[in-house]
Amino acid sequence: ANGGCRVFFDVLDLWPESLPAPSGIKKALFAWKNLRNKNLKTARKVITECSLYKKYLPQNISSETIYLCKQRQVTDFHLEWDVINFVYVGSINNIIDIDGIVELLSRINKRRAVNLHIIGGGEATEKFLSSASSAELNVINHGTIYDEQIKTEIISTCHFGINMYK
């Protein structure tokens, strides 16, 4: 690299490989894959978030996997089942299946009351909140939370996590 500068790339997702789209659209985006792989060869090191990604990357590059998960916290759950609490944690964007989540929780809500806790945000937040509200789900939108203790407290009140992708 120029001036002794080292270049590192991080690969947190694989596009177009993991794009939730028909194969024809994916094939049209393979120029993106080729551009990515061509430029990865110039990196001093490529950092991935899981070792699975390495099988999709060029074999002649130096890479390392850094797992982003945190140390597991032991939580004591003493939950009642008169209301079922679900929690969605993460980015609310175009790859989550908002309609699927709302449909599933709506069906459960017909048999037993459902609370949907949301920790996160993104460009599809309003759609998620609006769809859940239209389905008469009780939504508790906590917004984006970075404090692990607060997240743990909320999650410990929930029976299930729900993150569904298209």
C-alpha positions as semicolon CSV with decimal commas, in nm:
position;residue;x (nm);y (nm);z (nm)
1;A;0,000;0,000;0,000
2;N;0,112;0,359;-0,054
3;G;0,297;0,531;0,229
4;G;0,320;0,214;0,438
5;C;-0,055;0,211;0,492
6;R;-0,212;-0,128;0,562
7;V;-0,558;-0,204;0,423
8;F;-0,797;-0,433;0,610
9;F;-1,146;-0,529;0,494
10;D;-1,422;-0,660;0,714
11;V;-1,689;-0,884;0,567
12;L;-2,000;-0,875;0,784
13;D;-2,238;-1,005;0,520
14;L;-2,220;-1,167;0,179
15;W;-2,397;-0,988;-0,103
16;P;-2,533;-1,103;-0,338
17;E;-2,503;-1,456;-0,195
18;S;-2,731;-1,390;0,102
19;L;-2,961;-1,141;-0,069
20;P;-3,325;-1,250;-0,026
21;A;-3,410;-1,216;-0,394
22;P;-3,489;-1,440;-0,692
23;S;-3,183;-1,601;-0,850
24;G;-3,218;-1,390;-1,167
25;I;-3,174;-1,070;-0,968
26;K;-2,885;-1,224;-0,776
27;K;-2,708;-1,314;-1,101
28;A;-2,743;-0,955;-1,218
29;L;-2,565;-0,844;-0,901
30;F;-2,270;-1,081;-0,935
31;A;-2,069;-0,789;-1,074
32;W;-2,078;-0,667;-0,711
33;K;-1,935;-1,003;-0,595
34;N;-1,659;-0,985;-0,856
35;L;-1,576;-0,626;-0,756
36;R;-1,563;-0,730;-0,389
37;N;-1,341;-1,032;-0,452
38;K;-1,108;-0,840;-0,686
39;N;-1,053;-0,571;-0,424
40;L;-1,020;-0,815;-0,134
41;K;-0,699;-0,936;-0,296
42;T;-0,544;-0,594;-0,225
43;A;-0,608;-0,618;0,149
44;R;-0,340;-0,702;0,399
45;K;-0,602;-0,908;0,583
46;V;-0,975;-0,978;0,552
47;I;-1,174;-1,005;0,872
48;T;-1,497;-1,207;0,870
49;E;-1,767;-1,242;1,135
50;C;-1,798;-1,618;1,085
51;S;-1,582;-1,888;0,933
52;L;-1,856;-1,987;0,686
53;Y;-1,779;-1,672;0,486
54;K;-1,427;-1,796;0,413
55;K;-1,559;-2,062;0,177
56;Y;-1,706;-1,789;-0,046
57;L;-1,397;-1,568;-0,052
58;P;-1,093;-1,606;-0,277
59;Q;-0,861;-1,874;-0,139
60;N;-0,539;-1,675;-0,179
61;I;-0,620;-1,401;0,072
62;S;-0,515;-1,375;0,435
63;S;-0,821;-1,383;0,657
64;E;-0,921;-1,407;1,019
65;T;-1,258;-1,461;1,185
66;I;-1,363;-1,245;1,478
67;Y;-1,680;-1,365;1,647
68;L;-1,897;-1,074;1,755
69;C;-2,109;-1,258;2,012
70;K;-2,080;-1,157;2,372
71;Q;-2,020;-1,367;2,680
72;R;-2,338;-1,545;2,781
73;Q;-2,518;-1,401;3,080
74;V;-2,713;-1,633;3,305
75;T;-3,063;-1,501;3,356
76;D;-3,319;-1,634;3,599
77;F;-3,654;-1,671;3,421
78;H;-3,977;-1,694;3,622
79;L;-4,238;-1,620;3,360
80;E;-4,613;-1,653;3,368
81;W;-4,790;-1,785;3,060
82;D;-5,114;-1,582;3,064
83;V;-4,946;-1,342;2,820
84;I;-4,670;-1,460;2,586
85;N;-4,386;-1,212;2,553
86;F;-4,181;-1,207;2,234
87;V;-3,876;-0,992;2,171
88;Y;-3,732;-0,875;1,840
89;V;-3,370;-0,757;1,875
90;G;-3,177;-0,601;1,590
91;S;-3,185;-0,384;1,286
92;I;-3,529;-0,327;1,138
93;N;-3,460;-0,318;0,766
94;N;-3,572;-0,459;0,432
95;I;-3,446;-0,814;0,493
96;I;-3,662;-0,891;0,796
97;D;-3,998;-1,051;0,726
98;I;-4,226;-0,800;0,896
99;D;-4,538;-0,953;0,739
100;G;-4,436;-1,302;0,852
101;I;-4,361;-1,192;1,208
102;V;-4,687;-1,000;1,237
103;E;-4,889;-1,287;1,083
104;L;-4,743;-1,546;1,320
105;L;-4,789;-1,331;1,630
106;S;-5,138;-1,233;1,519
107;R;-5,240;-1,599;1,499
108;I;-5,099;-1,667;1,844
109;N;-5,271;-1,353;1,974
110;K;-5,609;-1,503;1,879
111;R;-5,552;-1,783;2,133
112;R;-5,341;-1,611;2,397
113;A;-5,245;-1,245;2,448
114;V;-4,911;-1,146;2,296
115;N;-4,670;-0,867;2,386
116;L;-4,406;-0,781;2,128
117;H;-4,099;-0,609;2,269
118;I;-3,881;-0,441;2,008
119;I;-3,519;-0,352;2,076
120;G;-3,365;-0,186;1,772
121;G;-3,440;0,047;1,489
122;G;-3,388;0,108;1,122
123;E;-3,549;0,225;0,801
124;A;-3,846;-0,014;0,835
125;T;-3,929;0,065;1,200
126;E;-4,246;0,261;1,119
127;K;-4,371;-0,017;0,890
128;F;-4,306;-0,275;1,163
129;L;-4,484;-0,069;1,430
130;S;-4,774;0,014;1,199
131;S;-4,823;-0,347;1,085
132;A;-4,809;-0,480;1,441
133;S;-5,052;-0,213;1,560
134;S;-5,293;-0,287;1,273
135;A;-5,287;-0,653;1,377
136;E;-5,386;-0,545;1,730
137;L;-5,061;-0,666;1,884
138;N;-4,947;-0,502;2,205
139;V;-4,612;-0,351;2,108
140;I;-4,353;-0,218;2,349
141;N;-4,098;-0,031;2,139
142;H;-3,783;0,015;2,347
143;G;-3,590;0,164;2,055
144;T;-3,217;0,121;2,013
145;I;-3,048;0,018;2,337
146;Y;-2,674;-0,026;2,374
147;D;-2,664;-0,091;2,750
148;E;-2,630;-0,470;2,789
149;Q;-2,782;-0,469;3,139
150;I;-3,099;-0,294;3,019
151;K;-3,128;-0,530;2,721
152;T;-3,083;-0,830;2,952
153;E;-3,357;-0,701;3,183
154;I;-3,602;-0,667;2,892
155;I;-3,509;-1,001;2,735
156;S;-3,545;-1,178;3,070
157;T;-3,916;-1,087;3,071
158;C;-3,971;-1,259;2,735
159;H;-4,060;-1,619;2,656
160;F;-3,930;-1,619;2,297
161;G;-3,712;-1,420;2,062
162;I;-3,836;-1,367;1,709
163;N;-3,620;-1,259;1,415
164;M;-3,744;-1,380;1,078
165;Y;-3,581;-1,298;0,746
166;K;-3,734;-1,293;0,398
